[in-house]
């Protein structure tokens, strides 16, 4: 028999094994805490800056003597220097990485790859939507148990009244329907993937970036050109030599305000079209007809649709002939087996090819000096990068592809800087007693749907100040500030862009004088005429933020789009005489005598520039011969002063 001590030993081992098994048993399934948890988890501690480098000797015990070298710096001084250096390196700001959106755009001479990096308030654009999702999920955990549920979220005042742009949950029947609609996996919890659909109201607009279906419009942009229609007097589709020679005089007839500048609106009026017609064309393109103009290249790309668009755009639906494209063209590059045909696997290779263009689009806040749009063009031959200069208004950038003008625009309807003026307008409109805050009875009942006083009044004191109104508007527009859309638009005149060197979207008197030369440059085959195919096509792609549906006003290219020519550095009389603000003074604008004009017009081109008159004013007086000494001023300087005197007399 076993002794008492042996029995005790066996029992202790059995109890230990039983405890171990109990500790390893499976845990019961609980609420998932991955996508909808609100429990705060401690952040990983940032690694401290290491002072000791690899290979450095460890500190010696105190009783171990160390040899001192007079040439070597003290160890603590070295450590201090290394610490300062590493701290300085650690403090240098690191620009966040922005993964590009890979686009395929169709041009007249074949598709091209464009990488687009999108920014919102100096951060990668996805972060704006992620911040909104975090906020909504935090609202859905009212009992603080760490899990966000739809029932809790539906009880939140902001959600009940639709303050995030969502549909209202106030009606009990509507509440149940909306929860069933947005809780896609029917688990009762608010998952991160479900929030964007809630706040955007629309299944298709739930992404941070999306591309609207856009029809290919290269040929249509040529046909719709108002300038081409006016210059092609006989309407045969070709601008002949005689029409090129008479183009300037013909266009001067359409200078309706007689300011020596022909604007797109004047050209449009001359063709019998209106802005409503141009708006209709843009809407037609957004409604889509014909074949696609662009695709996003990602895991969800429908490659059959890409191949169909290639065939439609370049072969009118027939099999694609790769030999029609130059060797450096994208389609030739992805034909891996060189059989002249494109398989689905070869089409997928587009995603990994080097882009011809890299575009940065920035919305909202940005650092001083940083443009809304910056474009880098890569050479197909050697891959060298060349930055394209943005236009003066900073909302548009044009890239000359030879046969096409590729234009990118940015339109921001929900910039936070516009919120304060909106809040000021609301306060001004409803503040009947002019006490600089709104009271409940001052907001009309009809306006409560768009401007709910109760939910805007967070502190419940029944007084809405400007700051509270701003906060309310910012919350209502939150989702609209998080989403960027891309669409193709019509409306611009490709021929106008080709003959407008400074790209200010109008034809000045100087440009009219050189119009025949500018048109001749478009005649690629030197046939003394411009065939329809020689006119560059214009492809305009607009990135916009703010519209949740098609109801928003699209960008109007012919309204208020004149780029500033810059403030002349010449004297005040020069600016005063430059009546049309084109940076030149013509003979008609000059108020002095013909002799004075000729003396100031140093290059004899018939126009005075700020640099010409400034050079005359700053020129040192010429020294006359001793025998003919005189106190008269040089003729050109006197002409400048006389012109200024006459301008002053005219102003008075």
HUCORTA-V717701 format. One record per residue. N is the residue number from 0. RES is the residue in one letter. SS is DSSP state (H for helix, E for strand, C for the rest). PHI is phi in degrees with one decimal (* if undefined). PSI is psi as a letter, one per 30 degrees, with the letter a starting at -180 (999 if undefined). Layout:
N;RES;SS;PHI;PSI, N;RES;SS;PHI;PSI
This chain:
0;X;C;*;l, 1;X;C;-76.4;k, 2;X;C;-73.3;l, 3;X;H;-60.6;e, 4;X;H;-65.6;e, 5;X;H;-67.3;e, 6;X;H;-62.5;e, 7;X;H;-60.8;e, 8;X;H;-63.2;e, 9;X;H;-64.9;e, 10;X;H;-63.2;e, 11;X;H;-64.2;e, 12;X;H;-63.7;e, 13;X;H;-64.3;e, 14;X;H;-64.0;e, 15;X;H;-64.1;e, 16;X;H;-65.1;e, 17;X;H;-63.6;e, 18;X;H;-64.7;e, 19;X;H;-64.3;e, 20;X;H;-65.3;e, 21;X;H;-64.5;e, 22;X;H;-69.3;f, 23;X;C;-102.5;g, 24;X;C;-71.1;l, 25;X;C;-63.4;k, 26;X;C;-83.6;k, 27;X;C;-67.3;k, 28;X;C;-66.6;k, 29;X;C;-127.1;a, 30;X;C;-71.3;k, 31;X;C;-67.8;k, 32;X;C;-120.0;g, 33;X;C;-90.2;e, 34;X;C;-101.8;f, 35;X;C;-130.8;g, 36;X;E;-73.1;k, 37;X;C;-117.9;g, 38;X;C;-69.7;k, 39;X;C;-73.5;k, 40;X;C;-106.2;k, 41;X;C;-63.0;k, 42;X;C;-70.3;k, 43;X;C;-61.7;k, 44;X;C;-68.2;k, 45;X;C;-66.9;k, 46;X;C;-63.0;k, 47;X;C;-72.5;l, 48;X;C;-70.8;k, 49;X;C;-75.2;k, 50;X;C;-97.5;e, 51;X;C;-79.5;k, 52;X;C;-95.0;l, 53;X;C;-62.2;k, 54;X;C;93.0;f, 55;X;C;-76.9;k, 56;X;C;-70.1;k, 57;X;C;-72.4;l, 58;X;C;-65.8;k, 59;X;C;-87.6;l, 60;X;C;-59.3;l, 61;X;C;-64.7;e, 62;X;C;-84.2;g, 63;X;C;-97.2;j, 64;X;C;-69.8;k, 65;X;C;-116.7;k, 66;X;C;-78.8;k, 67;X;C;-102.0;k, 68;X;C;-115.1;k, 69;X;C;-66.4;f, 70;X;C;-86.9;f, 71;X;C;-87.1;k, 72;X;C;-70.9;l, 73;X;C;-62.1;k, 74;X;H;-64.1;e, 75;X;H;-69.6;e, 76;X;H;-68.9;e, 77;X;H;-61.6;e, 78;X;H;-61.3;e, 79;X;H;-64.8;e, 80;X;H;-63.1;e, 81;X;H;-64.2;e, 82;X;H;-63.6;e, 83;X;H;-62.2;e, 84;X;H;-62.7;e, 85;X;H;-68.8;e, 86;X;H;-65.1;e, 87;X;H;-63.1;e, 88;X;H;-65.5;e, 89;X;H;-68.1;f, 90;X;H;-81.3;f, 91;X;C;-67.1;k, 92;X;C;-66.2;k, 93;X;C;-107.4;k, 94;X;C;-67.5;k, 95;X;C;-63.2;k, 96;X;C;-79.3;k, 97;X;C;-117.6;j, 98;X;C;-72.9;k, 99;X;C;-74.4;k, 100;X;E;-87.2;k, 101;X;E;-89.1;j, 102;X;E;-116.1;k, 103;X;E;-117.3;j, 104;X;E;-112.7;k, 105;X;E;-96.0;k, 106;X;E;-116.2;l, 107;X;C;-61.7;e, 108;X;C;-104.4;g, 109;X;E;120.3;l, 110;X;E;-73.3;l, 111;X;E;-130.3;l, 112;X;E;-97.4;k, 113;X;E;-130.2;k, 114;X;E;-98.0;k, 115;X;E;-120.9;k, 116;X;E;-105.4;k, 117;X;E;-108.0;k, 118;X;E;-131.2;k, 119;X;E;-132.6;j, 120;X;C;53.8;h, 121;X;C;66.8;g, 122;X;E;-126.0;l, 123;X;E;-52.6;k, 124;X;C;-60.3;f, 125;X;H;-65.5;f, 126;X;H;-65.5;f, 127;X;H;-63.2;e, 128;X;H;-69.5;e, 129;X;H;-63.0;e, 130;X;H;-65.1;e, 131;X;H;-64.8;e, 132;X;H;-61.3;e, 133;X;H;-58.1;e, 134;X;H;-66.3;e, 135;X;H;-64.1;e, 136;X;H;-65.5;e, 137;X;H;-64.8;e, 138;X;H;-69.2;f, 139;X;C;-86.7;g, 140;X;C;-121.7;i, 141;X;C;-72.8;f, 142;X;C;-89.5;f, 143;X;C;68.8;g, 144;X;C;-87.5;g, 145;X;C;90.4;g, 146;X;E;-128.8;k, 147;X;C;-92.1;k, 148;X;E;-119.0;l, 149;X;H;-68.7;e, 150;X;H;-65.0;e, 151;X;H;-66.7;e, 152;X;H;-65.9;e, 153;X;H;-66.3;f, 154;X;C;-84.6;f, 155;X;C;-69.4;k, 156;X;H;-57.0;e, 157;X;H;-61.8;e, 158;X;H;-75.2;e, 159;X;H;-60.7;e, 160;X;C;-96.7;g, 161;X;C;75.5;h, 162;X;C;-74.5;f, 163;X;C;-99.1;g, 164;X;C;87.4;g, 165;X;C;-83.8;l, 166;X;C;-70.5;l, 167;X;C;-74.4;k, 168;X;C;-102.5;g, 169;X;C;-69.1;e, 170;X;C;-72.2;k, 171;X;H;-57.9;e, 172;X;H;-66.8;e, 173;X;H;-66.1;e, 174;X;H;-59.1;e, 175;X;H;-64.2;e, 176;X;H;-64.9;e, 177;X;H;-68.4;e, 178;X;H;-62.3;e, 179;X;H;-64.2;e, 180;X;H;-72.3;e, 181;X;H;-93.3;f, 182;X;C;-82.2;i, 183;X;C;-65.8;e, 184;X;C;-96.1;g, 185;X;C;56.7;h, 186;X;C;-100.2;f, 187;X;C;82.8;f, 188;X;E;-103.9;k, 189;X;C;-85.0;j, 190;X;C;-87.6;l, 191;X;H;-59.2;e, 192;X;H;-69.3;f, 193;X;H;-90.5;f, 194;X;H;-65.3;e, 195;X;H;-57.1;e, 196;X;H;-67.4;e, 197;X;H;-64.8;e, 198;X;H;-78.7;f, 199;X;H;-97.4;f, 200;X;C;69.0;f, 201;X;C;-133.7;k, 202;X;C;-61.9;e, 203;X;C;-77.6;f, 204;X;C;-104.5;g, 205;X;C;-85.9;f, 206;X;C;-91.5;l, 207;X;C;-71.4;f, 208;X;E;-141.1;k, 209;X;E;-148.6;l, 210;X;E;-113.6;k, 211;X;C;-79.8;k, 212;X;C;-59.5;k, 213;X;C;-132.1;k, 214;X;E;-85.3;k, 215;X;C;-71.8;k, 216;X;C;-133.9;g, 217;X;H;-63.6;e, 218;X;H;-67.7;e, 219;X;H;-65.5;e, 220;X;H;-65.4;e, 221;X;H;-69.2;e, 222;X;H;-64.8;e, 223;X;C;-86.8;f, 224;X;C;-61.4;j, 225;X;H;-60.5;e, 226;X;H;-65.1;e, 227;X;H;-62.5;e, 228;X;H;-63.9;e, 229;X;H;-76.6;e, 230;X;H;-74.9;e, 231;X;C;-76.4;i, 232;X;C;-62.9;e, 233;X;C;-87.8;f, 234;X;C;66.8;g, 235;X;C;-91.4;g, 236;X;C;89.3;f, 237;X;C;-121.1;k, 238;X;E;-87.7;j, 239;X;C;-82.8;l, 240;X;H;-58.6;e, 241;X;H;-65.7;e, 242;X;H;-73.3;e, 243;X;H;-64.9;e, 244;X;H;-66.2;e, 245;X;H;-96.5;g, 246;X;H;-61.5;e, 247;X;H;-63.2;e, 248;X;H;-63.4;e, 249;X;H;-66.9;e, 250;X;H;-70.6;e, 251;X;H;-61.4;f, 252;X;C;-66.9;f, 253;X;C;-98.3;g, 254;X;C;-79.0;i, 255;X;C;-64.7;e, 256;X;C;-95.0;g, 257;X;C;54.8;h, 258;X;C;-106.3;g, 259;X;C;66.9;g, 260;X;C;-135.2;k, 261;X;E;-103.7;k, 262;X;E;-100.4;l, 263;X;H;-58.2;e, 264;X;H;-64.3;e, 265;X;H;-68.4;e, 266;X;H;-64.7;e, 267;X;H;-64.2;e, 268;X;H;-64.1;e, 269;X;H;-67.2;f, 270;X;C;-84.1;f, 271;X;C;85.2;g, 272;X;C;-94.5;l, 273;X;C;-126.8;l, 274;X;H;-64.1;f, 275;X;H;-63.2;e, 276;X;H;-63.9;e, 277;X;H;-65.5;e, 278;X;H;-64.3;e, 279;X;H;-62.8;e, 280;X;H;-64.0;e, 281;X;H;-63.7;e, 282;X;H;-64.3;e, 283;X;H;-59.4;e, 284;X;H;-68.4;e, 285;X;H;-69.6;e, 286;X;H;-71.0;f, 287;X;C;79.4;k, 288;X;C;-151.4;k, 289;X;C;89.3;b, 290;X;C;-104.7;l, 291;X;E;-70.6;k, 292;X;C;-102.3;f, 293;X;E;-161.9;l, 294;X;E;-139.4;l, 295;X;E;-92.2;k, 296;X;C;-105.5;j, 297;X;C;-152.4;a, 298;X;C;-68.1;f, 299;X;C;-95.2;g, 300;X;C;-63.4;k, 301;X;C;-89.1;j, 302;X;H;-69.4;f, 303;X;H;-64.2;e, 304;X;H;-69.3;e, 305;X;H;-63.2;e, 306;X;H;-63.6;e, 307;X;H;-62.1;e, 308;X;H;-65.2;e, 309;X;H;-60.5;e, 310;X;H;-67.2;e, 311;X;H;-68.8;e, 312;X;H;-74.0;f, 313;X;H;-118.3;f, 314;X;H;-131.7;g, 315;X;C;53.3;h, 316;X;C;97.6;f, 317;X;C;-83.3;l, 318;X;C;-61.5;k, 319;X;C;-76.3;k, 320;X;C;-106.5;j, 321;X;H;-68.4;f, 322;X;H;-69.8;f, 323;X;H;-76.0;f, 324;X;C;-101.4;k, 325;X;C;-66.0;l, 326;X;C;-58.9;e, 327;X;C;-80.3;f, 328;X;C;-67.0;k, 329;X;H;-57.3;e, 330;X;H;-65.6;e, 331;X;H;-70.8;e, 332;X;H;-67.2;e, 333;X;C;-87.4;f, 334;X;C;-77.4;i, 335;X;C;-60.4;e, 336;X;C;-92.8;g, 337;X;C;53.9;h, 338;X;C;-95.2;g, 339;X;C;79.7;g, 340;X;C;-126.9;l, 341;X;C;-117.7;k, 342;X;C;-94.5;l, 343;X;H;-63.1;e, 344;X;H;-64.4;e, 345;X;H;-69.2;e, 346;X;H;-64.0;e, 347;X;H;-60.5;f, 348;X;H;-65.2;f, 349;X;H;-57.6;e, 350;X;H;-63.8;f, 351;X;H;-100.2;g, 352;X;C;-79.8;l, 353;X;C;-69.9;k, 354;X;C;-71.1;k, 355;X;C;-77.5;f, 356;X;E;-133.3;k, 357;X;E;-124.7;k, 358;X;E;-118.0;k, 359;X;E;-106.0;k, 360;X;E;-120.6;k, 361;X;E;-119.3;k, 362;X;E;-112.7;l, 363;X;C;73.0;b, 364;X;C;-69.1;k, 365;X;C;-151.6;l, 366;X;C;-64.7;l, 367;X;C;-60.5;k, 368;X;C;87.3;f, 369;X;C;-86.7;k, 370;X;C;-82.2;l, 371;X;C;-64.9;e, 372;X;E;-128.7;k, 373;X;E;-134.4;k, 374;X;E;-129.1;k, 375;X;E;-119.4;k, 376;X;E;-108.0;k, 377;X;E;-107.3;k, 378;X;C;-70.1;k, 379;X;C;-68.7;f, 380;X;C;-81.8;e, 381;X;C;-123.0;g, 382;X;C;75.6;g, 383;X;C;-65.9;k, 384;X;E;-96.8;k, 385;X;E;-140.8;k, 386;X;E;-77.3;k, 387;X;E;-92.8;k, 388;X;C;-76.3;k, 389;X;C;-71.3;l, 390;X;C;-76.8;l, 391;X;C;-65.0;f, 392;X;C;-85.8;f, 393;X;C;69.6;g, 394;X;C;-107.5;g, 395;X;E;-148.6;k, 396;X;E;-143.1;k, 397;X;E;-115.0;k, 398;X;E;-125.2;k, 399;X;E;-85.8;j, 400;X;C;-98.9;g, 401;X;C;93.1;d, 402;X;C;-83.1;f, 403;X;E;-138.6;l, 404;X;E;-103.2;k, 405;X;E;-104.1;j, 406;X;E;-117.8;k, 407;X;E;-114.6;k, 408;X;E;-130.1;l, 409;X;E;-127.2;k, 410;X;E;-128.0;k, 411;X;E;-122.4;j, 412;X;C;-96.3;f, 413;X;C;-129.2;g, 414;X;C;-59.3;k, 415;X;C;-60.7;f, 416;X;H;-68.6;f, 417;X;H;-87.9;f, 418;X;H;-69.8;e, 419;X;H;-61.2;e, 420;X;H;-58.1;e, 421;X;H;-64.5;e, 422;X;H;-63.5;e, 423;X;H;-63.4;e, 424;X;H;-65.1;e, 425;X;H;-63.9;e, 426;X;H;-63.3;e, 427;X;H;-66.9;e, 428;X;H;-74.6;e, 429;X;H;-105.7;f, 430;X;C;-79.9;i, 431;X;C;-66.0;e, 432;X;C;-91.9;g, 433;X;C;55.4;h, 434;X;C;-102.3;g, 435;X;C;69.8;g, 436;X;C;-153.6;l, 437;X;E;-97.7;k, 438;X;C;-112.1;l, 439;X;H;-54.2;e, 440;X;H;-77.6;f, 441;X;H;-86.7;f, 442;X;C;-89.2;j, 443;X;C;-59.5;k, 444;X;H;-61.2;e, 445;X;H;-67.9;f, 446;X;H;-91.6;f, 447;X;C;-65.6;f, 448;X;C;-65.5;e, 449;X;C;-96.2;f, 450;X;C;-139.8;i, 451;X;C;-86.8;j, 452;X;H;-61.7;e, 453;X;H;-59.4;e, 454;X;H;-82.1;f, 455;X;H;-76.0;f, 456;X;C;-85.4;i, 457;X;C;-64.7;e, 458;X;C;-87.5;f, 459;X;C;67.9;g, 460;X;C;-94.2;g, 461;X;C;58.8;h, 462;X;C;-137.6;j, 463;X;E;-103.2;j, 464;X;C;-90.7;l, 465;X;H;-56.2;e, 466;X;H;-64.1;e, 467;X;H;-68.5;e, 468;X;H;-65.3;e, 469;X;H;-59.9;e, 470;X;H;-61.4;e, 471;X;H;-63.1;e, 472;X;H;-66.7;e, 473;X;H;-62.4;e, 474;X;H;-67.2;e, 475;X;H;-64.7;e, 476;X;C;-95.0;g, 477;X;H;-57.6;e, 478;X;H;-64.2;e, 479;X;H;-69.2;f, 480;X;H;-79.8;f, 481;X;H;-97.4;f, 482;X;C;-120.1;k, 483;X;E;-118.9;k, 484;X;E;-118.1;l, 485;X;E;-129.0;k, 486;X;E;-146.3;l, 487;X;E;-92.0;k, 488;X;E;-131.8;l, 489;X;C;-107.0;l, 490;X;C;128.5;e, 491;X;C;-79.8;l, 492;X;C;-99.9;j, 493;X;H;-66.2;e, 494;X;H;-69.2;e, 495;X;H;-62.9;e, 496;X;H;-64.9;e, 497;X;H;-72.6;f, 498;X;C;-111.0;g, 499;X;C;-113.8;i, 500;X;C;-57.0;e, 501;X;C;-88.2;g, 502;X;C;53.3;h, 503;X;C;-96.1;g, 504;X;C;64.6;h, 505;X;E;-157.7;l, 506;X;E;-106.0;j, 507;X;C;-83.7;l, 508;X;H;-61.8;e, 509;X;H;-63.5;e, 510;X;H;-69.0;e, 511;X;H;-64.5;e, 512;X;H;-63.1;e, 513;X;C;-103.2;g, 514;X;H;-61.2;e, 515;X;H;-60.0;e, 516;X;H;-68.3;e, 517;X;H;-65.4;e, 518;X;H;-66.9;e, 519;X;H;-61.6;e, 520;X;H;-67.5;f, 521;X;H;-79.8;f, 522;X;C;-75.0;i, 523;X;C;-66.1;e, 524;X;C;-89.0;g, 525;X;C;54.5;h, 526;X;C;-93.6;g, 527;X;C;64.1;g, 528;X;C;-151.0;l, 529;X;E;-110.5;j, 530;X;C;-74.7;l, 531;X;H;-56.9;e, 532;X;H;-70.5;f, 533;X;H;-80.0;f, 534;X;C;-70.4;k, 535;X;C;-61.6;k, 536;X;E;-81.0;l, 537;X;E;-123.5;k, 538;X;E;-117.4;j, 539;X;E;-110.9;k, 540;X;E;-122.0;k, 541;X;E;-117.3;k, 542;X;E;-93.9;k, 543;X;E;-137.5;l, 544;X;E;-132.1;k, 545;X;C;133.2;e, 546;X;C;-92.5;k, 547;X;C;-94.4;f, 548;X;C;-149.9;a, 549;X;C;-81.6;g, 550;X;C;-78.1;f, 551;X;C;-71.2;l, 552;X;C;-72.1;k, 553;X;C;-78.1;l, 554;X;C;-68.4;k, 555;X;C;-101.0;j, 556;X;C;-70.9;f, 557;X;C;-97.0;g, 558;X;C;-118.3;j, 559;X;C;64.6;h, 560;X;C;-110.6;g, 561;X;C;-79.6;k, 562;X;C;-71.3;k, 563;X;C;-67.5;k, 564;X;C;-86.1;f, 565;X;C;93.6;k, 566;X;C;-79.2;k, 567;X;C;-61.2;k, 568;X;C;-91.7;g, 569;X;C;-77.4;a, 570;X;C;-67.0;l, 571;X;H;-62.4;e, 572;X;H;-64.4;f, 573;X;H;-66.7;e, 574;X;H;-61.9;e, 575;X;H;-66.0;e, 576;X;H;-78.0;f, 577;X;C;-75.4;i, 578;X;C;-61.4;e, 579;X;C;-90.5;g, 580;X;C;67.9;g, 581;X;C;-92.3;g, 582;X;C;87.3;f, 583;X;E;-122.4;l, 584;X;E;-112.9;j, 585;X;E;-85.8;l, 586;X;C;-62.4;e, 587;X;C;-67.4;e, 588;X;C;-78.7;f, 589;X;C;-70.3;k, 590;X;C;-92.8;f, 591;X;C;-85.8;a, 592;X;C;-86.3;l, 593;X;H;-56.1;e, 594;X;H;-63.4;e, 595;X;H;-62.9;e, 596;X;H;-61.4;e, 597;X;H;-62.3;e, 598;X;H;-69.3;e, 599;X;H;-82.5;f, 600;X;C;-78.9;i, 601;X;C;-67.2;e, 602;X;C;-94.2;f, 603;X;C;64.6;g, 604;X;C;-92.9;g, 605;X;C;87.1;g, 606;X;E;-137.9;k, 607;X;E;-102.0;k, 608;X;E;-108.5;l, 609;X;H;-61.5;e, 610;X;H;-66.8;e, 611;X;H;-66.4;e, 612;X;H;-72.5;e, 613;X;H;-67.9;e, 614;X;H;-62.3;e, 615;X;H;-66.7;e, 616;X;H;-67.1;e, 617;X;H;-92.4;f, 618;X;C;-67.3;k, 619;X;C;-69.5;k, 620;X;C;-63.6;k, 621;X;C;-73.7;k, 622;X;C;-88.0;j, 623;X;C;-73.4;l, 624;X;C;-57.6;l, 625;X;H;-59.9;e, 626;X;H;-74.3;f, 627;X;H;-122.4;h, 628;X;C;-58.5;k, 629;X;C;-146.5;l, 630;X;C;-98.5;g, 631;X;C;-71.8;k, 632;X;C;-77.4;l, 633;X;C;-56.4;l, 634;X;H;-60.8;e, 635;X;H;-67.2;e, 636;X;H;-66.3;e, 637;X;H;-63.7;e, 638;X;H;-62.6;e, 639;X;H;-64.3;e, 640;X;H;-67.7;e, 641;X;H;-63.1;e, 642;X;H;-62.8;e, 643;X;H;-65.0;e, 644;X;H;-63.1;e, 645;X;H;-67.5;e, 646;X;H;-65.0;e, 647;X;H;-64.0;e, 648;X;H;-64.2;e, 649;X;H;-65.6;e, 650;X;H;-65.9;e, 651;X;C;-74.1;999
